[in-house]
Amino acid sequence: MLTEEEVRHVARLARLGLTDEEVEVMRGQMLDVLQYIEILQQVDTSSVEPTAQILRHLNVARQDEPRPSWPVEDILSNAPGREDAFIRVPMVLEESRGDEETTAEGTDAETEES
């Protein structure tokens, strides 16, 4: 039998915050998983060689072959904004303000007046 404490312990290890109702649901689901594992442990695997992979394919990626890229005008015609031959996007970082000191949050540090 799986206890509520054990479910909460596993949830903590997985960094999951569970409500009391979720603990009870998870308890039932974990019991099902443990029952399936118990069934699998009854299978005779003594003649099966241990392996990390069941597939024999090592690398099924295609060869990397150079090919022409898309025409710039075709790509830019779909862009919401453009500047010369580039796609214009909203600014996500503020620019540095020169010699002014900034804090980790990116705002100006308070300066003391003497």
Long-range contacts (C-beta under 8 A, 24 or more apart in sequence): 2-27, 2-30, 2-31, 2-34
